[in-house]
Amino acid sequence: MFSSLVSYFSKTLEAMLYSENFWLITDLKLDVPTLEAIRTLRSMRRLRSGPVEREKVKIVLQAAAKAPSGGNTQPWEFILVTDPTVKKKLRQLVSDGLRIYANANLRIPRDGIDAFLNAGNPVSHLAYHTDEIPVLILVCLNSERAKRLTNEWSGLEEQANWASVFPAVQNMLLAARAIGLGTAISIFPLFKMDELKQLFKLPEFVKPGILVYLGYPDAPFSEPKRLPVETFIHENTW
């Protein structure tokens, strides 16, 4: 049964990658089946600084754009960051946001903040080396394109709109894994929201949601530790 599912999902993703509108890339072969990509998807915070082929970046972005969304609004926007000058400015925002996050995080003991911010911590290491990552993608919400409900439901609509954006992020991460690229995600620059929007000249209706790091990993992929799925299942009622 499991092998049949693996085969089915692998063929489905491969068909998507070879579709007519997929930049006419026809020589790509998937490194791993889809369910294997899901099983071994994890944050890869040690990424090489070497370049990523433009074709592979397109594959990742096209996979993201194939995601489902409420009302087929496709409310995502992807800011592709490759310019060294822009990346250095973004690194500063990420590093500043990291410090704000560390001091606001209820799970980090007050006497453990310095250790968390040390470059030996993989999370902090990646933040401090943001400008060395070959490809950065700031995923945003286009609230004008997403608009469907009257203003009295604006709170619910905001929640629903982000629920349409994050399947695109997951597609992005899985496509990257399938072709041998590592990814990590970060909310740290969001703590410097005004500066972030100014850096990328974002209009008011475009809201940043998460930063995706993309590059070749410095370590092998492996299955991350997760709680048993039974921990989260509530059948029929809580």
C-alpha angles and dihedrals in degrees: 000000000000092000090051091053091048090052092047096049092043091054091045093054092043090052089052092051092050096046119131094256096048096108088273091277103159106157099066118117120193113244094206138017116257098253090048088052089052092048094051100036110123140143108283103200096171103072127166119246093224119113126274117223112259090229091059092049088054090050091053093048094046090051089053091051090054092065121118119252137183110277088355087276092147090206097179129114124190120208105199110207118197104132110109094218093052091045091055091052090047091049089059092052091047092049092048090047091050091058092048090049093050093052093045097045111107091199094061112080114233090242090050099058095093091051091049091051093048114112088237088073106088091221093055093039091060092047093052091048097045093122091056094059109101097223131025123181122195107202114208141180119239100210093187093057090043096051112122109133136066118261093260087071096044094119093053091043092055090054092046092048094055087048085061094048100052097060084062089054091050090049088052093052094046095047089051091051091048092058096042101263124133125225141188131181131217139187093187097105089054088072086068094047100153093050091044093054090046093050092056096034091235118183117236093259094057112083123191114232112170142348118233121204115208129188146105111298123242092213135044121268116256139169111277123226111261135167116260110276089238087071090072104036120105111175115214094331138020 
